[in-house]
Amino acid sequence: MDHPVDTAPRPSLADLRKTLTGILPPTTMPFDRDGALVFSALREQMDFVVAQGAHGVVAGGSTGEGHTLGFDEFVRAMTETHDALGGRLPFVVGLIVNSTQEAIARVRAIRHLNIAALQITPVHYLFKPSEDGTVRHFRAIHEETGIPILIYNVIPWNYLSIDLMLRIMREVPGVIGMKQSGGDLKSVSDLIQRVDPRNLVLSGVDSLLYPAFALGAHGSISALTAAVPGVCVKLWNAVQRRDFDTALALHRGLNTLWNVIPHEVLPACVKYIQHRQGLGMYYPRAPMDHVSEDLRRAIDGALKGLPL
């Protein structure tokens, strides 16, 4: 099926490096109890994110269970999320796939959309490519699509070193930054210190948002930014105006919430937290478990310490 092409001009790389900053929530996918995607619920979430003051939206990431989306489902989900957002914020598409060819095919199928950037993981199956192969992977995707790329550095057995990410950005100018989702605060600090000023360093480490922002990170794409985007916007704004007392208090509340969320059911927890703020109740895709009653009580208790 042919789709009308979004004729709105894409932001230049220079513009993106100025505007693709701040709080960029990775939207969840609203599945029903049977695992079917409820497309009509995507607008509710886009309205929520915009109302909370977020600075952009990422669809198809790990919090959004993008790894569970088949090809046709991915195309429809990205299209309907884009349309629900309606140009109100920059739109970033996540790709969690295992080959260069699959990544290119998926982007070609949605090239009619106005996509600000692609958030792309290294391959995540068993076989780890060489450093040269990884550079070629990102170069081929950008050359074939023309869309700016953020490296999503999250795969434990294919975790990219700081040197390799800097090399990719140097050799593939269309790779404009990275989301650092593992490691410690030193890795974030080293990236911020060593990265070309034209590139972006976004934090994906939920327990370290405050210190990452204070060190100069350009923003965050993380589970908490999807779960409580308004609180994360308050934290970002507090650091930008150097109100560190407020920032520290918000950090402690966010960290209390983060400490009760098991990583194994992270997307389910984010959906429950969104529900507690007025959104519909949606579920993770099997075989992930839904939030237990005990976990709901723990989350509810932690939410009391946040300015929702």
C-alpha positions as CSV (number, residue, x, y, z in Angstrom):
1,M,0.0,0.0,0.0
2,D,1.3,3.4,-0.9
3,H,1.4,6.1,1.7
4,P,1.4,9.9,1.3
5,V,4.9,11.2,1.8
6,D,5.3,13.7,4.7
7,T,6.6,16.7,2.9
8,A,7.6,18.6,6.0
9,P,11.3,19.4,5.7
10,R,13.6,17.2,7.9
11,P,15.6,19.1,10.5
12,S,19.3,19.5,9.5
13,L,21.9,17.7,11.4
14,A,22.9,21.0,13.0
15,D,19.3,21.6,14.1
16,L,19.0,18.1,15.5
17,R,22.1,18.5,17.6
18,K,20.3,21.5,19.2
19,T,16.7,20.3,19.4
20,L,17.0,16.5,20.0
21,T,17.8,17.1,23.6
22,G,16.0,17.0,27.0
23,I,13.5,14.3,27.9
24,L,12.7,11.9,25.0
25,P,10.4,9.2,26.4
26,P,10.5,5.7,24.7
27,T,6.8,5.2,24.2
28,T,5.3,1.9,25.3
29,M,3.2,-0.3,23.0
30,P,-0.4,-0.8,24.3
31,F,-1.0,-4.6,24.1
32,D,-4.2,-6.2,25.4
33,R,-4.3,-9.3,27.5
34,D,-3.9,-11.5,24.4
35,G,-0.9,-9.6,23.1
36,A,-2.7,-7.7,20.4
37,L,-1.6,-4.2,19.7
38,V,-4.4,-1.6,20.5
39,F,-3.6,0.9,17.9
40,S,-6.3,3.3,19.0
41,A,-4.5,3.7,22.4
42,L,-1.4,5.3,20.8
43,R,-3.0,8.7,20.6
44,E,-3.7,8.7,24.3
45,Q,-0.1,8.1,25.1
46,M,1.1,10.8,22.6
47,D,-1.2,13.3,24.2
48,F,0.1,12.3,27.7
49,V,3.7,12.7,26.7
50,V,3.1,16.1,25.1
51,A,1.1,17.3,28.1
52,Q,3.9,16.4,30.4
53,G,6.3,18.7,28.6
54,A,8.5,16.1,27.0
55,H,10.9,17.2,24.2
56,G,10.6,14.3,21.8
57,V,9.2,10.8,21.4
58,V,11.0,7.5,20.7
59,A,8.9,4.6,19.3
60,G,10.0,1.0,18.9
61,G,12.7,0.9,21.6
62,S,13.1,-1.7,24.3
63,T,10.7,-0.1,26.7
64,G,8.3,-0.2,23.8
65,E,9.0,-3.9,23.2
66,G,10.1,-3.1,19.7
67,H,11.9,-6.4,19.6
68,T,8.5,-8.2,19.6
69,L,7.1,-6.3,16.6
70,G,6.8,-8.2,13.3
71,F,7.6,-6.3,10.1
72,D,4.1,-5.3,9.1
73,E,3.1,-4.6,12.7
74,F,6.2,-2.4,13.1
75,V,5.3,-0.4,10.0
76,R,1.7,0.2,11.2
77,A,2.8,0.9,14.8
78,M,5.4,3.5,13.7
79,T,2.9,5.1,11.2
80,E,0.1,5.4,13.7
81,T,2.3,6.7,16.4
82,H,3.7,9.3,14.1
83,D,0.2,10.3,13.0
84,A,-1.0,10.5,16.6
85,L,1.9,12.7,17.5
86,G,1.0,15.0,14.7
87,G,4.3,16.8,14.5
88,R,4.0,18.2,18.0
89,L,7.5,16.8,19.0
90,P,10.5,15.3,17.2
91,F,9.8,11.6,16.3
92,V,12.5,9.0,16.7
93,V,12.1,5.4,15.4
94,G,13.8,2.6,17.2
95,L,15.3,-0.4,15.4
96,I,16.1,-3.6,17.3
97,V,17.0,-6.0,14.5
98,N,19.7,-8.5,13.7
99,S,20.9,-7.6,10.2
100,T,21.8,-4.6,8.1
101,Q,19.3,-5.7,5.5
102,E,16.4,-5.9,7.9
103,A,17.1,-2.5,9.4
104,I,17.1,-0.9,5.9
105,A,14.0,-2.7,4.8
106,R,12.1,-1.5,7.9
107,V,13.1,2.1,7.3
108,R,12.3,2.0,3.6
109,A,8.7,0.9,4.6
110,I,8.2,4.0,6.7
111,R,10.2,6.5,4.8
112,H,7.0,8.4,4.1
113,L,7.0,9.6,7.7
114,N,8.8,12.6,9.1
115,I,11.4,10.8,11.2
116,A,13.9,13.0,13.1
117,A,16.3,10.2,13.8
118,L,16.7,6.4,14.1
119,Q,17.7,4.8,17.4
120,I,19.6,1.7,16.4
121,T,21.0,-1.1,18.5
122,P,24.1,-3.1,17.5
123,V,23.0,-6.6,16.5
124,H,21.7,-8.6,19.5
125,Y,21.9,-12.3,18.6
126,L,24.7,-14.6,19.5
127,F,27.3,-13.6,16.9
128,K,29.2,-10.3,17.5
129,P,30.5,-8.6,14.4
130,S,34.0,-7.1,14.2
131,E,34.5,-3.4,14.8
132,D,34.8,-2.8,11.1
133,G,31.6,-4.7,10.5
134,T,29.8,-2.6,13.1
135,V,31.0,0.6,11.4
136,R,29.8,-0.8,8.0
137,H,26.4,-1.6,9.6
138,F,25.7,2.0,10.7
139,R,27.2,3.4,7.5
140,A,25.0,1.3,5.2
141,I,21.8,2.1,7.1
142,H,22.5,5.8,6.9
143,E,23.6,5.7,3.2
144,E,20.4,3.8,2.3
145,T,18.0,5.9,4.3
146,G,19.5,9.3,4.7
147,I,18.1,9.6,8.2
148,P,20.3,10.6,11.2
149,I,21.2,7.8,13.6
150,L,21.6,7.5,17.4
151,I,23.5,4.5,18.5
152,Y,21.5,2.6,21.2
153,N,24.4,1.1,23.2
154,V,22.5,-1.5,25.3
155,I,23.3,-5.0,24.1
156,P,25.4,-6.7,26.9
157,W,27.3,-9.1,24.6
158,N,27.8,-6.5,21.9
159,Y,28.4,-3.5,24.1
160,L,30.3,-0.9,22.1
161,S,33.3,0.7,23.6
162,I,33.6,4.5,23.9
163,D,36.4,4.4,21.3
164,L,34.3,2.5,18.8
165,M,31.3,4.8,19.2
166,L,33.5,7.8,18.7
167,R,35.0,6.1,15.6
168,I,31.5,5.4,14.2
169,M,30.5,9.0,14.6
170,R,33.7,10.3,13.1
171,E,33.6,8.0,10.1
172,V,29.8,8.1,9.6
173,P,28.8,11.8,10.0
174,G,25.1,10.8,9.8
175,V,25.5,9.1,13.2
176,I,24.8,12.1,15.3
177,G,25.0,10.7,18.8
178,M,24.4,7.8,21.2
179,K,22.2,6.6,24.0
180,Q,24.4,5.1,26.7
181,S,22.3,2.6,28.5
182,G,24.9,0.7,30.5
183,G,28.1,1.1,32.3
184,D,28.8,3.5,35.2
185,L,28.8,7.2,35.5
186,K,32.4,7.3,34.4
187,S,31.5,6.0,31.0
188,V,29.0,8.8,30.6
189,S,31.5,11.4,31.9
190,D,34.2,10.1,29.5
191,L,31.8,10.3,26.5
192,I,30.7,13.8,27.4
193,Q,34.3,14.9,27.7
194,R,35.6,13.2,24.5
195,V,32.7,13.5,22.1
196,D,32.8,16.0,19.2
197,P,30.7,19.1,20.3
198,R,28.5,18.4,17.2
199,N,27.4,15.1,18.6
200,L,24.9,14.1,21.3
201,V,25.3,12.0,24.5
202,L,21.9,10.8,25.8
203,S,21.7,8.9,29.1
204,G,19.7,5.7,29.4
205,V,20.8,4.8,32.9
206,D,17.7,5.6,35.0
207,S,19.5,5.7,38.4
208,L,22.0,8.3,37.1
209,L,19.8,10.9,35.3
210,Y,20.6,13.7,37.7
211,P,24.4,13.3,37.7
212,A,24.4,12.7,33.9
213,F,22.5,15.9,33.4
214,A,24.8,17.8,35.8
215,L,27.9,16.5,33.9
216,G,26.4,17.9,30.6
217,A,24.5,15.0,29.0
218,H,22.2,16.3,26.3
219,G,19.2,14.5,27.6
220,S,17.7,11.1,28.3
221,I,15.8,8.2,26.6
222,S,15.0,5.9,29.5
223,A,12.2,3.8,31.1
224,L,11.6,6.4,33.8
225,T,11.2,9.2,31.2
226,A,8.3,7.1,29.7
227,A,6.9,6.2,33.1
228,V,6.9,9.6,34.7
229,P,7.9,12.1,32.0
230,G,6.6,15.1,33.9
231,V,8.9,14.4,36.8
232,C,11.9,13.8,34.5
233,V,11.1,17.1,32.8
234,K,11.2,18.8,36.2
235,L,14.5,17.2,36.9
236,W,16.0,18.3,33.6
237,N,14.7,21.9,34.0
238,A,16.1,22.1,37.6
239,V,19.6,21.1,36.4
240,Q,19.5,23.5,33.5
241,R,18.7,26.4,35.8
242,R,21.3,25.0,38.3
243,D,18.7,24.5,41.0
244,F,20.6,21.5,42.4
245,D,18.6,21.2,45.7
246,T,15.4,20.6,43.7
247,A,17.2,18.3,41.3
248,L,18.6,16.2,44.2
249,A,15.2,15.8,45.8
250,L,13.7,14.7,42.5
251,H,16.6,12.3,41.9
252,R,15.9,10.7,45.3
253,G,12.3,10.2,44.5
254,L,13.0,8.8,41.1
255,N,15.7,6.5,42.5
256,T,13.2,5.2,45.1
257,L,10.8,4.3,42.3
258,W,13.6,2.8,40.1
259,N,14.7,0.6,43.0
260,V,11.3,-1.2,43.2
261,I,11.1,-2.0,39.5
262,P,12.5,-5.4,38.4
263,H,14.3,-5.2,35.1
264,E,12.7,-8.5,34.0
265,V,9.3,-6.8,33.8
266,L,10.3,-3.3,33.1
267,P,7.9,-2.5,30.2
268,A,5.0,-4.0,32.3
269,C,5.9,-1.7,35.2
270,V,6.1,1.4,32.9
271,K,2.6,0.6,31.6
272,Y,1.3,0.2,35.1
273,I,2.8,3.5,36.2
274,Q,1.3,5.3,33.2
275,H,-2.0,3.8,34.1
276,R,-1.7,5.2,37.6
277,Q,-1.5,8.6,36.0
278,G,-4.7,8.2,34.0
279,L,-3.9,6.1,30.9
280,G,-5.6,2.9,30.1
281,M,-4.2,-0.3,31.5
282,Y,-2.2,-2.3,29.0
283,Y,0.0,-5.4,29.2
284,P,3.4,-6.7,28.2
285,R,3.6,-9.2,25.3
286,A,4.1,-12.9,26.3
287,P,6.1,-14.4,27.7
288,M,6.8,-11.4,29.9
289,D,4.8,-11.4,33.2
290,H,2.4,-8.6,34.1
291,V,2.8,-6.6,37.3
292,S,2.0,-8.7,40.4
293,E,-0.2,-7.3,43.2
294,D,2.8,-7.1,45.5
295,L,4.7,-5.2,42.9
296,R,1.8,-2.8,42.3
297,R,1.8,-2.0,46.0
298,A,5.5,-1.3,46.0
299,I,5.2,0.9,43.0
300,D,2.2,2.8,44.4
301,G,4.2,3.5,47.6
302,A,7.2,4.8,45.6
303,L,4.9,7.0,43.5
304,K,3.7,8.9,46.6
305,G,7.2,10.5,46.8
306,L,7.0,12.0,43.4
307,P,5.3,15.3,42.2
308,L,3.1,13.7,39.6
